Amino acid sequence: MNLKTGGESVLSLRGVSYTYPGSDSPAFEGVSLDLRRGEIVFVTGPTGAGKTTLCLAASGILHHEYGGTLEGAITILGKDVRDYQSMAGIGKHVGVVFDDADAQLIFSTVEEEVASGLENLGIPRAEMQQRLRHVMESTGIADLAQRAPHTLSGGQKQRVAIAATLALGTEILILDEPTAELDTDATDAISALLRRLADEGTAVLIVEQKFDMLAAIADRMVLIEDGRIVQEGSPDEVMGSGSVQSPSGAARRHPAPAAALPEGGAPPIISIRGLVHRYDGVTALAGLDLEIVPAEIVAVVGENGSGKTTLIKHFNGLLRPTEGSVTVDGLDAATVPIAELARHVGLVFQNPDTMLFAETVEEEVAFGLRNIDPESTGEPIEAALREVGLIHRKAVYPRSLSRGERQRLAIACVIAMKPGVIVLDEPTTGLDAREAARVMETLGRLRREGHTIVMVTHDMRLGEEYADRIVRMEQGSIVGDERISEEEPCPKLCSTSSGRAPFTASTRSPN
């Protein structure tokens, strides 16, 4: 891709610095950047570097919604963001997709969600139907049109949020981690769609960690560190400098070996028999059989919508079986109260922000612990914060932490309650290589201390590097179950519960 240096600038930042309300130091400072019509600018950098703040500034949201101290000039289509009356005026020209899809989905069906913006624009009915059909097919959600958004997987929700924004047909698109929860096929489809839109004249600003996949469609790449732009150029120039490191391409190391895994005769800590779950008549899980033994790390992998998140929500009672049974540490997860299951199973959600609401890091960890043990002291809280490397941040407001720190805080909230099983949904989503490795090393230590770790991921390489075992799902069924062995480069495959052939090394993995 050739670096575009000409063309009309539709979005411009000049010497922009911003400090959040209540903060003493700027989130970024002295940032200057232009986005031209028909150009894709790809922004990357470490967790906490200021990438999301850049998106908020470029879209006008910081000025119109956040307050704080904003210095410098930001213009959209030649007009200063201060001169727009509100975000509604900016929204006619700028479409924004953030990494928290749940916060953007409010309607009862996917079709209503995507159509809502078109209705607000007063698009004629015939044109609206045509545009709606095109964008839903392009983003791979046409078959989800009548589904309720809350029943979708994280990756499916993300595609719906992208589709709803793309349908508006704005001149400028700003996307913050738009493919963080998407598998490879969905990422490729969204990437191709964005490149096509840019070729038709749309200006696209993308913030992402997946630069090894998305840099291929970009005209320009920008590296941010510590709130400043430290490098800018073509993707080949920036990536060739060695300044950036992909989470998926970074060197990772397997946790140091623990005591031997329990022998085959050890009773399972989780036992699933004939598990079926349906959402409004749609079968999400189709008769699963699975056993997980104590003190192992199990990676549940598969493409978006394969049933991974639906499966793990049965472990702590957030979902109850439509048919079949789930037993956790001897308890029937279909009937035992959620509060009781929480003593045995801790769940860390895809988006840590859904778990955080207290005023300090320390209070955040204390909340869950005191729900199950009102007499608890501060020692388990401090021990959990030390475990995730946040003891020095215990008095900080949780929302001011970086994305990686918030992920580690969510893990601390769970491990303070000392459950035997810790379940994590996409634990490294949106994290840079360093933070992803730090989270996984924490999980390795917990496993060595005797915890059972179940992690959902669409990154097969993450499972291969850190898990003792990989369970692969497709369309609500388990299609592969293999034990990872550092001594055996080609681990033996276990039999599958679906009757289908187990996958082999030649089978294409989700990533």
Secondary structure, 3 states (H helix, E strand, C coil): CCCCCCCCEEEEEEEEEEECCCCCCCCEEEEEEEEECCCEEEEECCCCCCHHHHHHHHCCHHHHHHCCEEEEEEEECCEEHHHCCCHHHHHCCEEEECCCHHHHCCCCCHHHHHHHHHHHCCCCHHHHHHHHHHHHHHCCCHHHCCCCHHHCCHHHHHHHHHHHHHCCCCCEEEEECCCCCCCHHHHHHHHHHHHHHHHCCCEEEEECCCHHHHHHHCCEEEEEECCEEEEEECHHHHHHCCCCCCCCCCCCCCCCCCCCCCCCCCCCCEEEEEEEEEECCEEEEEEEEEEECCCCEEEEEECCCCCHHHHHCCCCCCCCCCEEEEEECCEECCCCCHHHHCCCEEEECCCHHHHCCCCCHHHHHHHHHHHHCCCCCCHHHHHHHHHCCCHHHCCCCHHHCCHHHHHHHHHHHHHCCCCCEEEEECCCCCCCHHHHHHHHHHHHHHHHCCCEEEEEECCHHHHHHHCCEEEEEECCEEEEEEECCCCCCCCCECCCCCCCCCCCCCCCCCC
